[in-house]
Amino acid sequence: MRILLLLALLIAACGALAEQDSVLWIEVNGYISPGTVRHFEEAFAVASRYSAVLVTIDTLGGQADSMLSIVELIQRSPVPVIGFVYPEGGKAMSAGAYILMATDFAAMAPGTIIGSGQPVSGGQPVTDSKILNFFAEKMGTLAELHGRNRTEAIKIVLENKNFNPTKAYEAGLIEAIAADIDELLKIADGKAVTTLHGKKVLHVAGASVVKKGPSLSSSLTSILSDPLIASMLISIGILALIFGLATPGWGGELLGGVLIVLGLVGLGLNINLAGALLIIIGAGLLLYEILSPGFGIAGVGGVVLITLGLVLLGGYSPAPTLVSQEWLNRLQLSVVVVAVFVGAFLGFLAYKSLSVQRKKPAAFMPTGKGRAVDEIPAGSYGYVFVDGEYWRAKAVKDVRKDQVIKIVGREDGAFLVEPGEST
């Protein structure tokens, strides 16, 4: 038993050492949004297992508050962070330039560019000195912290200045120019960098690179954070809400509320709050479906909303946890798989229910003899068994239970029956 325990500890120690000799790779692509922040939060939660974090940047920019959150995550990193404008021909414009300047070791690939850091609001460059000076000082402070050229960094904001790799290196804004990640790690190895936690030396030569892809939660948040999608969701949600309030009973007000919540997530609404709201609404729909069974549409909607809520909550727990991010990712996948099966089942029930509702009433009249299921006094209603099916019937004359009956007419959706002759 002790041998097995020692063996398990040895395997765990070897795994930890293997991760310490690895570099965690995060990509910044496309629009920088709350989804990008979520991706960084998930990655830096496990960053201490690695010798360094590599952030490759290829973006035209994004939301200022999201950029500032990413900068804070980089500065709080327990291990050195290497920034790399990559691949060749890529760019770190606007918010991307701030992220690069926040990294402890900055580099660019051939053909890339950084710059144009002046903030924009409503499609127009911000000229308010209070806001402009803040971002200029932020860029200058980030550069100065890492021993870079503060004056040239500030020009990225105040003059919208752009730099190619050669000019950026000559201006003292980056530490290296590398063609690819392997070359970058060789150049960076052994270099001393300045972090908020003090001086650290990079040990990354020959290290394996482990790519951290976005989770389902961060991917969903990124989609919702697209300005076009967020604005469309809110616009359609408002129209659906108005339609629902004007014509209650069709669920328009519920659909509108959900779309507005999802749109607000894209505009920065707290993810945990939004996820909780969707779960509460979904649970309400499921409860309604249970208490007032109908077409099953409310049940399907409830499953969809609960799934969305759990996906938003699952990737980043609102409270500290002692489980790995990989476990949370598997939890999200399990939730989605179960929800797909449950949703498909409820959808099938809804389809069958609608099919029955839309089915035209039978135009034929069962003929022949049948059998009384109940004791049916004259003028009363009961059930009879005719042609292999149970039918609601009204007795013209007294009918005894299990007596042979015959159909003589129809009235108010029920058959008129009387005792028949036995054969």
Residue pairs with C-beta under 8 A, 6 or more apart in sequence:
16 49
19 49
19 50
19 210
20 49
20 50
20 51
21 51
21 207
21 208
22 49
22 50
22 51
22 207
22 208
22 209
22 210
23 50
23 51
23 52
23 53
23 54
23 82
23 185
23 204
23 207
23 208
23 209
23 210
24 43
24 46
24 47
24 49
24 50
24 52
24 53
24 54
24 210
24 212
25 53
25 54
25 56
25 181
25 209
25 210
25 211
25 212
26 39
26 40
26 43
26 53
26 54
26 55
26 56
26 212
27 55
27 56
27 58
27 211
28 36
28 55
28 56
28 57
28 58
28 59
28 70
28 96
28 99
29 58
29 59
30 59
30 222
31 59
31 60
31 61
31 62
31 222
31 225
31 226
31 227
32 59
32 61
32 62
32 63
32 66
32 67
32 70
32 95
32 96
32 99
33 62
33 63
33 66
33 221
33 222
33 225
33 226
33 266
34 63
34 66
34 221
34 225
34 265
34 266
34 268
34 271
35 214
35 218
35 219
35 220
35 221
35 222
35 223
35 224
35 225
36 62
36 66
36 70
36 218
36 222
37 66
37 69
37 70
37 73
38 214
38 215
38 217
38 218
38 221
38 222
38 271
38 315
38 316
39 212
39 214
39 215
39 218
39 222
40 69
40 70
40 73
40 74
41 73
41 316
42 212
42 214
42 215
42 218
42 315
42 316
42 325
43 53
43 212
44 53
44 73
44 76
44 77
45 325
46 212
46 324
46 325
47 53
47 77
47 78
47 79
48 78
48 79
50 79
50 210
51 79
51 202
51 203
51 204
51 207
52 79
52 80
52 81
52 82
52 202
52 203
52 204
52 207
53 77
53 79
53 80
53 81
53 82
54 81
54 82
54 84
54 181
54 184
54 209
55 74
55 81
55 82
55 83
55 84
55 99
55 103
56 84
56 85
56 86
56 87
56 181
57 83
57 84
57 85
57 86
57 90
57 92
57 96
57 99
57 100
58 85
58 86
58 87
58 90
58 91
58 92
58 96
59 91
59 92
59 93
59 95
59 96
60 91
60 93
60 94
60 96
61 67
61 93
61 94
61 95
61 96
61 116
62 94
62 95
63 95
63 225
63 268
64 95
64 119
64 135
65 268
66 95
67 95
67 98
67 99
68 98
68 138
70 99
70 102
71 98
71 99
71 102
71 138
71 142
74 81
74 99
74 102
74 103
75 102
75 195
75 196
76 196
77 195
78 197
79 200
80 104
80 105
80 193
80 195
80 200
80 202
81 102
81 103
81 104
81 105
81 195
82 103
82 104
82 105
82 106
82 107
82 184
82 188
82 202
82 204
83 99
83 100
83 101
83 102
83 103
83 104
83 105
83 106
83 107
84 106
84 107
84 108
84 109
84 178
84 181
84 184
85 91
85 92
85 96
85 100
85 107
85 108
85 109
85 112
85 113
85 114
85 165
86 108
86 109
86 112
86 180
86 181
87 109
88 109
88 110
88 111
88 112
88 179
89 109
89 111
89 112
90 109
90 111
90 112
91 112
91 113
91 114
92 99
92 100
92 108
92 112
92 113
92 114
93 113
93 114
93 115
93 116
94 116
94 117
94 118
94 120
96 114
97 114
97 115
97 116
97 117
97 139
97 156
98 117
98 135
98 138
98 139
98 142
100 106
100 114
100 174
101 139
101 142
101 143
101 146
101 148
101 153
101 173
102 142
103 146
104 146
104 193
104 194
104 195
104 200
105 175
105 176
105 188
105 191
105 193
105 202
106 146
106 148
106 173
106 174
106 175
106 176
107 174
107 175
107 176
107 177
107 178
107 184
107 187
107 188
108 114
108 164
108 165
108 168
108 169
108 174
108 176
108 177
108 178
109 165
109 177
109 178
109 179
109 180
110 165
110 177
110 179
111 164
111 165
112 164
112 165
113 162
113 163
113 164
114 156
114 162
114 163
114 168
114 173
115 156
115 160
115 161
115 162
115 163
116 156
116 160
116 162
117 135
117 139
117 156
117 157
117 160
118 125
118 126
118 132
118 135
118 157
118 158
118 160
119 125
119 126
119 131
119 132
119 135
119 157
120 126
125 160
126 132
132 157
132 158
135 157
136 154
136 157
136 158
137 154
139 153
139 154
139 156
139 157
140 150
140 151
140 153
140 154
141 150
142 153
143 149
143 150
143 152
143 153
143 173
144 150
144 153
145 194
145 196
146 193
146 194
147 194
148 172
148 173
148 174
149 171
149 172
149 173
152 161
152 163
152 171
152 172
152 173
153 173
155 161
156 162
156 163
163 171
163 173
165 174
165 177
166 177
168 174
169 176
169 177
175 188
175 191
176 184
176 187
176 188
178 184
178 187
181 209
185 204
185 205
185 206
185 207
185 209
186 205
188 202
188 204
189 202
189 203
189 204
189 205
190 201
190 202
190 203
190 205
191 201
191 202
192 199
192 200
192 201
192 202
193 199
193 200
193 201
193 202
214 222
215 315
215 325
215 328
215 329
215 332
216 311
216 314
216 315
216 329
216 332
216 333
216 336
217 271
217 311
217 312
217 313
217 314
217 315
217 316
217 332
218 315
220 308
220 311
220 312
221 265
221 271
221 312
223 229
224 230
224 233
224 262
224 263
224 265
224 266
225 265
225 266
225 267
226 266
227 266
229 266
230 263
230 264
230 265
230 266
230 267
231 263
232 263
233 259
233 260
233 262
233 263
233 266
234 259
234 260
234 263
234 264
234 267
236 256
236 259
237 255
237 256
237 257
237 258
237 259
237 260
237 262
237 263
238 256
238 260
239 256
240 252
240 253
240 255
240 256
240 259
241 252
241 253
241 256
241 257
241 260
242 256
243 250
243 252
243 256
244 250
244 251
244 252
244 253
244 254
244 255
244 256
245 252
245 253
251 297
251 298
251 301
254 281
254 285
254 301
257 281
258 278
258 281
258 305
261 269
261 274
261 277
261 278
262 274
262 308
264 274
265 271
265 274
265 312
271 312
271 313
271 316
272 312
272 313
272 316
272 318
274 309
274 312
275 308
275 309
275 310
275 311
275 312
275 313
276 309
276 313
277 309
278 305
278 306
278 308
278 309
278 312
279 305
279 306
279 309
279 310
279 313
281 302
281 305
282 301
282 302
282 303
282 304
282 305
282 306
282 307
282 308
282 309
283 302
283 306
284 302
285 298
285 299
285 301
285 302
285 305
286 298
286 299
286 302
286 303
286 306
288 298
288 302
289 296
289 298
289 299
289 302
294 353
295 350
295 353
295 354
295 357
296 346
296 347
296 349
296 350
296 353
297 350
299 346
299 349
299 350
300 343
300 346
300 347
300 350
303 339
303 342
303 343
303 346
304 339
304 343
306 339
307 335
307 336
307 339
307 343
310 332
310 335
311 332
311 335
311 336
314 328
314 331
314 332
314 335
315 325
315 328
315 329
315 332
317 328
321 328
365 407
365 410
365 415
366 386
366 387
366 389
366 391
366 407
366 415
367 407
368 386
368 387
368 406
369 386
369 404
369 405
369 406
369 420
369 423
370 384
370 385
370 386
370 387
370 391
370 404
370 405
370 406
370 407
370 417
370 420
371 384
371 385
371 386
371 402
371 403
371 404
371 405
372 382
372 384
372 385
372 399
372 400
372 401
372 402
372 403
372 404
372 405
372 417
373 382
373 383
373 384
373 385
373 390
373 401
374 382
374 383
374 401
375 382
375 399
375 400
375 401
376 382
376 384
376 393
376 394
376 395
376 398
376 399
376 417
377 395
377 398
378 395
378 396
378 397
378 398
379 394
379 395
380 394
380 395
381 392
381 393
381 394
381 395
381 414
382 392
382 393
382 395
382 399
383 390
383 391
383 392
383 393
384 390
384 391
384 393
384 405
384 415
384 417
385 391
386 407
386 415
391 414
391 415
392 413
392 414
392 415
393 405
393 407
393 414
393 415
393 416
393 417
394 411
394 412
394 414
394 415
394 416
394 417
395 416
395 417
395 418
396 408
396 409
396 416
396 417
396 418
397 418
397 419
398 419
399 405
399 417
399 418
399 419
400 419
403 419
403 420
404 419
404 420
404 421
404 422
404 423
405 417
405 418
405 419
405 420
406 417
406 418
406 419
406 420
407 415
407 416
407 417
408 416
408 417
408 418
409 415
409 416
410 416
